[in-house]
Amino acid sequence: MNVIGVFIAIPAPFAGELQHLRASFGDPSAESIPTHVTLLSTTEITDDQIPEIHEHLERVASAQQPFTMRLRSTGTFRPVSPVVFVQVAGGISACERIEQAIRTGPLKREVRFYYHPHVTIAHHVDDEAMDRAFNELASYDCSFEVEAFHLYEHGDDLVWHEVRGFDFNTGVNSQPGRMP
């Protein structure tokens, strides 16, 4: 059994800044989860599903157009879930469209919560750290172009590893990975 996720990777230097901040808030997952916006959350698959999933993600990516993502300010899912995040302020509709397309075919699944694109910066930390994360990043603002999404696998080392990127317009990216 493999555990996968599909993410929009946040580029440098923003990814490093946000990951460093996440660690500074005491988030135990800061070093094992790359800075990202989730398109498909944790999903278990079998080895025999891998080729079909790769083909599906290629098709989805080939139908997408690059877009500008803007991250700005903070939000929280408290009290429902102990999460503070940086909000996706630009590119929301593109994220929603891609997420819906990914969650079809071999990746069709029901979700527990309404899809809300965001970048987690504090999770499973005490209320004081949550408040600090919420306040310290309230004025955060950056923008960048999104031209691909990425398939990740949750490794035996409990770290998320990129398997492969899927470029928009072509669906193809020769990124080597752990899955065939």
C-alpha atoms as an extended CHARMM CRD file, in Angstrom:
* protein
*
       180  EXT
         1         1  MET       CA              0.0000000000        0.0000000000        0.0000000000  PROA      1               0.0000000000
         2         2  ASN       CA              1.2550000000        3.4720000000       -0.9170000000  PROA      2               0.0000000000
         3         3  VAL       CA              0.1170000000        6.7550000000        0.5940000000  PROA      3               0.0000000000
         4         4  ILE       CA              0.0710000000        9.6440000000       -1.8550000000  PROA      4               0.0000000000
         5         5  GLY       CA             -0.9500000000       13.2890000000       -2.0440000000  PROA      5               0.0000000000
         6         6  VAL       CA             -1.0670000000       15.8130000000       -4.8800000000  PROA      6               0.0000000000
         7         7  PHE       CA              0.2490000000       19.2700000000       -4.0860000000  PROA      7               0.0000000000
         8         8  ILE       CA              1.1270000000       22.6130000000       -5.5950000000  PROA      8               0.0000000000
         9         9  ALA       CA              4.6640000000       23.1070000000       -4.3470000000  PROA      9               0.0000000000
        10        10  ILE       CA              5.4120000000       26.5910000000       -3.0610000000  PROA      10              0.0000000000
        11        11  PRO       CA              8.6020000000       27.8300000000       -4.7730000000  PROA      11              0.0000000000
        12        12  ALA       CA             11.7610000000       29.2730000000       -3.2220000000  PROA      12              0.0000000000
        13        13  PRO       CA             12.3140000000       31.5460000000       -1.4370000000  PROA      13              0.0000000000
        14        14  PHE       CA              8.7490000000       31.4600000000       -0.0520000000  PROA      14              0.0000000000
        15        15  ALA       CA              8.7640000000       27.7110000000        0.7110000000  PROA      15              0.0000000000
        16        16  GLY       CA             11.8880000000       27.9670000000        2.8440000000  PROA      16              0.0000000000
        17        17  GLU       CA             10.6310000000       31.0360000000        4.6840000000  PROA      17              0.0000000000
        18        18  LEU       CA              7.2920000000       29.4290000000        5.5070000000  PROA      18              0.0000000000
        19        19  GLN       CA              8.8560000000       26.0980000000        6.4830000000  PROA      19              0.0000000000
        20        20  HSD       CA             11.2870000000       27.8830000000        8.8060000000  PROA      20              0.0000000000
        21        21  LEU       CA              8.4080000000       29.7880000000       10.3880000000  PROA      21              0.0000000000
        22        22  ARG       CA              6.3570000000       26.6010000000       10.7510000000  PROA      22              0.0000000000
        23        23  ALA       CA              9.2620000000       25.0120000000       12.6260000000  PROA      23              0.0000000000
        24        24  SER       CA              9.6200000000       28.1220000000       14.8140000000  PROA      24              0.0000000000
        25        25  PHE       CA              6.0190000000       27.6680000000       15.9790000000  PROA      25              0.0000000000
        26        26  GLY       CA              6.8960000000       24.1550000000       17.1640000000  PROA      26              0.0000000000
        27        27  ASP       CA              4.9780000000       22.2750000000       14.4840000000  PROA      27              0.0000000000
        28        28  PRO       CA              6.2140000000       18.6630000000       14.6620000000  PROA      28              0.0000000000
        29        29  SER       CA              5.5730000000       18.1600000000       10.9230000000  PROA      29              0.0000000000
        30        30  ALA       CA              7.5670000000       21.1750000000        9.7460000000  PROA      30              0.0000000000
        31        31  GLU       CA             10.5270000000       19.1480000000        8.5080000000  PROA      31              0.0000000000
        32        32  SER       CA              8.5770000000       16.2270000000        7.0450000000  PROA      32              0.0000000000
        33        33  ILE       CA              5.9890000000       18.0550000000        4.9490000000  PROA      33              0.0000000000
        34        34  PRO       CA              7.1010000000       20.3540000000        2.1040000000  PROA      34              0.0000000000
        35        35  THR       CA              5.4180000000       23.7560000000        1.9300000000  PROA      35              0.0000000000
        36        36  HSD       CA              2.4420000000       23.3020000000       -0.3590000000  PROA      36              0.0000000000
        37        37  VAL       CA             -1.2150000000       23.7680000000       -1.2440000000  PROA      37              0.0000000000
        38        38  THR       CA             -3.0300000000       20.4270000000       -1.1850000000  PROA      38              0.0000000000
        39        39  LEU       CA             -4.9910000000       19.3340000000       -4.2450000000  PROA      39              0.0000000000
        40        40  LEU       CA             -5.5170000000       15.7210000000       -3.1210000000  PROA      40              0.0000000000
        41        41  SER       CA             -5.1250000000       14.9030000000        0.5390000000  PROA      41              0.0000000000
        42        42  THR       CA             -3.6560000000       11.7120000000        1.9440000000  PROA      42              0.0000000000
        43        43  THR       CA             -4.8810000000        8.8120000000       -0.2090000000  PROA      43              0.0000000000
        44        44  GLU       CA             -4.0110000000        5.1180000000       -0.0100000000  PROA      44              0.0000000000
        45        45  ILE       CA             -3.3930000000        3.3360000000       -3.3030000000  PROA      45              0.0000000000
        46        46  THR       CA             -2.0870000000       -0.0420000000       -4.3680000000  PROA      46              0.0000000000
        47        47  ASP       CA              0.9230000000       -0.6530000000       -6.6130000000  PROA      47              0.0000000000
        48        48  ASP       CA             -1.2920000000       -1.7650000000       -9.4980000000  PROA      48              0.0000000000
        49        49  GLN       CA             -3.0960000000        1.6280000000       -9.4640000000  PROA      49              0.0000000000
        50        50  ILE       CA              0.0930000000        3.6450000000      -10.0140000000  PROA      50              0.0000000000
        51        51  PRO       CA              0.1790000000        3.6230000000      -13.8680000000  PROA      51              0.0000000000
        52        52  GLU       CA             -3.4950000000        4.5680000000      -14.1240000000  PROA      52              0.0000000000
        53        53  ILE       CA             -3.0390000000        7.3800000000      -11.5910000000  PROA      53              0.0000000000
        54        54  HSD       CA             -0.0190000000        8.7590000000      -13.4540000000  PROA      54              0.0000000000
        55        55  GLU       CA             -2.0100000000        8.7370000000      -16.7160000000  PROA      55              0.0000000000
        56        56  HSD       CA             -4.9600000000       10.4110000000      -14.9770000000  PROA      56              0.0000000000
        57        57  LEU       CA             -2.7440000000       13.1620000000      -13.5210000000  PROA      57              0.0000000000
        58        58  GLU       CA             -1.1040000000       13.6940000000      -16.9350000000  PROA      58              0.0000000000
        59        59  ARG       CA             -4.5500000000       14.2230000000      -18.4820000000  PROA      59              0.0000000000
        60        60  VAL       CA             -5.6110000000       16.6230000000      -15.7250000000  PROA      60              0.0000000000
        61        61  ALA       CA             -2.3840000000       18.6420000000      -15.9570000000  PROA      61              0.0000000000
        62        62  SER       CA             -2.4720000000       18.8300000000      -19.7470000000  PROA      62              0.0000000000
        63        63  ALA       CA             -5.8780000000       20.5450000000      -19.5400000000  PROA      63              0.0000000000
        64        64  GLN       CA             -4.6360000000       23.2760000000      -17.1510000000  PROA      64              0.0000000000
        65        65  GLN       CA             -3.2250000000       26.7200000000      -17.8130000000  PROA      65              0.0000000000
        66        66  PRO       CA             -0.5580000000       28.4240000000      -15.6840000000  PROA      66              0.0000000000
        67        67  PHE       CA             -1.9290000000       30.9190000000      -13.1800000000  PROA      67              0.0000000000
        68        68  THR       CA             -0.7170000000       33.3850000000      -10.5820000000  PROA      68              0.0000000000
        69        69  MET       CA             -1.0980000000       32.3380000000       -6.9680000000  PROA      69              0.0000000000
        70        70  ARG       CA             -1.1170000000       34.9540000000       -4.2460000000  PROA      70              0.0000000000
        71        71  LEU       CA             -0.6440000000       34.0230000000       -0.6090000000  PROA      71              0.0000000000
        72        72  ARG       CA             -1.7830000000       36.7020000000        1.8070000000  PROA      72              0.0000000000
        73        73  SER       CA             -2.5730000000       36.9800000000        5.5020000000  PROA      73              0.0000000000
        74        74  THR       CA             -3.6320000000       34.1850000000        7.8130000000  PROA      74              0.0000000000
        75        75  GLY       CA             -6.6830000000       32.1320000000        8.6450000000  PROA      75              0.0000000000
        76        76  THR       CA             -7.5540000000       29.2560000000       10.9410000000  PROA      76              0.0000000000
        77        77  PHE       CA             -9.7920000000       26.2040000000       11.0610000000  PROA      77              0.0000000000
        78        78  ARG       CA            -10.0850000000       26.4460000000       14.8590000000  PROA      78              0.0000000000
        79        79  PRO       CA            -12.0910000000       25.2400000000       16.7300000000  PROA      79              0.0000000000
        80        80  VAL       CA            -12.9330000000       22.4750000000       14.2090000000  PROA      80              0.0000000000
        81        81  SER       CA             -9.2640000000       21.6340000000       13.5240000000  PROA      81              0.0000000000
        82        82  PRO       CA             -6.0850000000       22.9390000000       15.2220000000  PROA      82              0.0000000000
        83        83  VAL       CA             -4.6390000000       24.6080000000       12.1110000000  PROA      83              0.0000000000
        84        84  VAL       CA             -3.3790000000       28.0910000000       11.2820000000  PROA      84              0.0000000000
        85        85  PHE       CA             -2.6340000000       28.7870000000        7.6250000000  PROA      85              0.0000000000
        86        86  VAL       CA             -1.5990000000       31.4030000000        5.1030000000  PROA      86              0.0000000000
        87        87  GLN       CA             -4.5750000000       32.1000000000        2.8710000000  PROA      87              0.0000000000
        88        88  VAL       CA             -4.6440000000       31.5900000000       -0.8710000000  PROA      88              0.0000000000
        89        89  ALA       CA             -5.8940000000       35.0240000000       -1.9050000000  PROA      89              0.0000000000
        90        90  GLY       CA             -5.3400000000       34.6600000000       -5.6510000000  PROA      90              0.0000000000
        91        91  GLY       CA             -5.7140000000       31.5060000000       -7.7100000000  PROA      91              0.0000000000
        92        92  ILE       CA             -8.5220000000       30.0320000000       -5.6220000000  PROA      92              0.0000000000
        93        93  SER       CA            -10.7590000000       29.1650000000       -8.5720000000  PROA      93              0.0000000000
        94        94  ALA       CA             -7.8530000000       27.5130000000      -10.4220000000  PROA      94              0.0000000000
        95        95  CYS       CA             -7.0550000000       25.4090000000       -7.3370000000  PROA      95              0.0000000000
        96        96  GLU       CA            -10.7100000000       24.4210000000       -6.9700000000  PROA      96              0.0000000000
        97        97  ARG       CA            -10.9790000000       23.4630000000      -10.6450000000  PROA      97              0.0000000000
        98        98  ILE       CA             -7.7960000000       21.3570000000      -10.5150000000  PROA      98              0.0000000000
        99        99  GLU       CA             -8.7820000000       19.7000000000       -7.2270000000  PROA      99              0.0000000000
       100       100  GLN       CA            -12.1580000000       18.7030000000       -8.6840000000  PROA      100             0.0000000000
       101       101  ALA       CA            -10.5310000000       17.3090000000      -11.8360000000  PROA      101             0.0000000000
       102       102  ILE       CA             -7.9840000000       15.3060000000       -9.8380000000  PROA      102             0.0000000000
       103       103  ARG       CA            -10.6960000000       13.8070000000       -7.6370000000  PROA      103             0.0000000000
       104       104  THR       CA            -12.2550000000       11.9250000000      -10.5880000000  PROA      104             0.0000000000
       105       105  GLY       CA            -11.5030000000        8.6180000000      -12.2640000000  PROA      105             0.0000000000
       106       106  PRO       CA             -9.0680000000        6.4910000000      -10.2610000000  PROA      106             0.0000000000
       107       107  LEU       CA             -8.8240000000        9.1780000000       -7.5720000000  PROA      107             0.0000000000
       108       108  LYS       CA            -12.5560000000        9.6770000000       -7.0950000000  PROA      108             0.0000000000
       109       109  ARG       CA            -13.2880000000        9.8760000000       -3.3990000000  PROA      109             0.0000000000
       110       110  GLU       CA            -15.5550000000       11.5950000000       -0.9380000000  PROA      110             0.0000000000
       111       111  VAL       CA            -14.0700000000       14.3480000000        1.2200000000  PROA      111             0.0000000000
       112       112  ARG       CA            -14.8310000000       15.1250000000        4.8540000000  PROA      112             0.0000000000
       113       113  PHE       CA            -14.5280000000       18.8920000000        4.4960000000  PROA      113             0.0000000000
       114       114  TYR       CA            -15.2240000000       21.4600000000        1.8030000000  PROA      114             0.0000000000
       115       115  TYR       CA            -12.0340000000       22.1200000000       -0.1990000000  PROA      115             0.0000000000
       116       116  HSD       CA            -10.2660000000       25.2770000000        0.9960000000  PROA      116             0.0000000000
       117       117  PRO       CA             -6.8440000000       25.8950000000       -0.6020000000  PROA      117             0.0000000000
       118       118  HSD       CA             -4.3020000000       27.1120000000        1.9630000000  PROA      118             0.0000000000
       119       119  VAL       CA             -0.7120000000       26.7120000000        3.2040000000  PROA      119             0.0000000000
       120       120  THR       CA             -0.5210000000       25.2330000000        6.7150000000  PROA      120             0.0000000000
       121       121  ILE       CA              1.9050000000       27.0460000000        9.0280000000  PROA      121             0.0000000000
       122       122  ALA       CA              0.8930000000       25.6190000000       12.4120000000  PROA      122             0.0000000000
       123       123  HSD       CA             -0.7560000000       22.2930000000       13.1820000000  PROA      123             0.0000000000
       124       124  HSD       CA             -0.8570000000       20.2540000000       16.3880000000  PROA      124             0.0000000000
       125       125  VAL       CA              0.7350000000       22.9970000000       18.4860000000  PROA      125             0.0000000000
       126       126  ASP       CA             -0.5770000000       24.6770000000       21.6270000000  PROA      126             0.0000000000
       127       127  ASP       CA             -2.9420000000       27.6620000000       21.5110000000  PROA      127             0.0000000000
       128       128  GLU       CA             -0.1760000000       30.1430000000       22.3090000000  PROA      128             0.0000000000
       129       129  ALA       CA              1.8690000000       28.9750000000       19.2960000000  PROA      129             0.0000000000
       130       130  MET       CA             -1.2700000000       29.0350000000       17.1180000000  PROA      130             0.0000000000
       131       131  ASP       CA             -1.9870000000       32.6070000000       18.1490000000  PROA      131             0.0000000000
       132       132  ARG       CA              1.6360000000       33.5960000000       17.5100000000  PROA      132             0.0000000000
       133       133  ALA       CA              1.5500000000       32.0260000000       14.0130000000  PROA      133             0.0000000000
       134       134  PHE       CA             -1.7580000000       33.7260000000       13.2450000000  PROA      134             0.0000000000
       135       135  ASN       CA             -0.4770000000       37.1460000000       14.3410000000  PROA      135             0.0000000000
       136       136  GLU       CA              3.0980000000       36.9750000000       12.9980000000  PROA      136             0.0000000000
       137       137  LEU       CA              1.9900000000       36.0920000000        9.4750000000  PROA      137             0.0000000000
       138       138  ALA       CA             -1.0760000000       38.3660000000        9.3630000000  PROA      138             0.0000000000
       139       139  SER       CA              0.7430000000       40.7200000000        6.9810000000  PROA      139             0.0000000000
       140       140  TYR       CA              2.3760000000       37.9710000000        4.8730000000  PROA      140             0.0000000000
       141       141  ASP       CA              2.0540000000       38.5410000000        1.1230000000  PROA      141             0.0000000000
       142       142  CYS       CA              3.7120000000       36.8980000000       -1.8820000000  PROA      142             0.0000000000
       143       143  SER       CA              2.8460000000       35.9370000000       -5.4610000000  PROA      143             0.0000000000
       144       144  PHE       CA              4.2550000000       33.4270000000       -7.9350000000  PROA      144             0.0000000000
       145       145  GLU       CA              3.3410000000       31.5590000000      -11.1060000000  PROA      145             0.0000000000
       146       146  VAL       CA              1.9680000000       28.0210000000      -10.8350000000  PROA      146             0.0000000000
       147       147  GLU       CA              2.8440000000       25.9200000000      -13.8710000000  PROA      147             0.0000000000
       148       148  ALA       CA              2.5620000000       22.3820000000      -12.4530000000  PROA      148             0.0000000000
       149       149  PHE       CA              1.3480000000       20.2000000000       -9.6350000000  PROA      149             0.0000000000
       150       150  HSD       CA              3.2710000000       17.3740000000       -8.0100000000  PROA      150             0.0000000000
       151       151  LEU       CA              2.5930000000       13.8450000000       -6.8510000000  PROA      151             0.0000000000
       152       152  TYR       CA              4.1080000000       13.0400000000       -3.4560000000  PROA      152             0.0000000000
       153       153  GLU       CA              4.4730000000        9.7790000000       -1.5890000000  PROA      153             0.0000000000
       154       154  HSD       CA              4.5420000000        9.4390000000        2.1850000000  PROA      154             0.0000000000
       155       155  GLY       CA              7.7050000000        7.4400000000        2.7980000000  PROA      155             0.0000000000
       156       156  ASP       CA              8.6040000000        4.8240000000        5.3780000000  PROA      156             0.0000000000
       157       157  ASP       CA             10.6940000000        7.6050000000        6.9700000000  PROA      157             0.0000000000
       158       158  LEU       CA              7.4010000000        9.5240000000        7.5580000000  PROA      158             0.0000000000
       159       159  VAL       CA              8.5300000000       12.2720000000        5.1710000000  PROA      159             0.0000000000
       160       160  TRP       CA              6.6290000000       13.3610000000        2.0500000000  PROA      160             0.0000000000
       161       161  HSD       CA              8.8180000000       12.8380000000       -1.0440000000  PROA      161             0.0000000000
       162       162  GLU       CA              8.1410000000       14.2080000000       -4.5040000000  PROA      162             0.0000000000
       163       163  VAL       CA              7.5410000000       11.3930000000       -6.9730000000  PROA      163             0.0000000000
       164       164  ARG       CA              6.8630000000       13.4220000000      -10.0760000000  PROA      164             0.0000000000
       165       165  GLY       CA              5.7440000000       16.7870000000      -11.3860000000  PROA      165             0.0000000000
       166       166  PHE       CA              2.9680000000       17.2660000000      -13.9320000000  PROA      166             0.0000000000
       167       167  ASP       CA              3.4130000000       20.3820000000      -16.0760000000  PROA      167             0.0000000000
       168       168  PHE       CA              0.3530000000       22.2720000000      -17.2210000000  PROA      168             0.0000000000
       169       169  ASN       CA             -0.4360000000       22.1310000000      -20.9580000000  PROA      169             0.0000000000
       170       170  THR       CA              1.6840000000       18.9890000000      -21.5050000000  PROA      170             0.0000000000
       171       171  GLY       CA              1.0630000000       16.8660000000      -18.4090000000  PROA      171             0.0000000000
       172       172  VAL       CA              4.6160000000       15.5700000000      -18.6820000000  PROA      172             0.0000000000
       173       173  ASN       CA              7.5460000000       16.1080000000      -16.3530000000  PROA      173             0.0000000000
       174       174  SER       CA             10.4570000000       13.7180000000      -16.1960000000  PROA      174             0.0000000000
       175       175  GLN       CA             11.0590000000       14.1490000000      -12.4790000000  PROA      175             0.0000000000
       176       176  PRO       CA             12.4160000000       10.8540000000      -11.1390000000  PROA      176             0.0000000000
       177       177  GLY       CA             10.6670000000        9.3720000000       -8.1570000000  PROA      177             0.0000000000
       178       178  ARG       CA             10.2070000000        6.3370000000       -6.0060000000  PROA      178             0.0000000000
       179       179  MET       CA              7.0940000000        5.0240000000       -7.7440000000  PROA      179             0.0000000000
       180       180  PRO       CA              7.4980000000        3.5710000000      -11.2480000000  PROA      180             0.0000000000
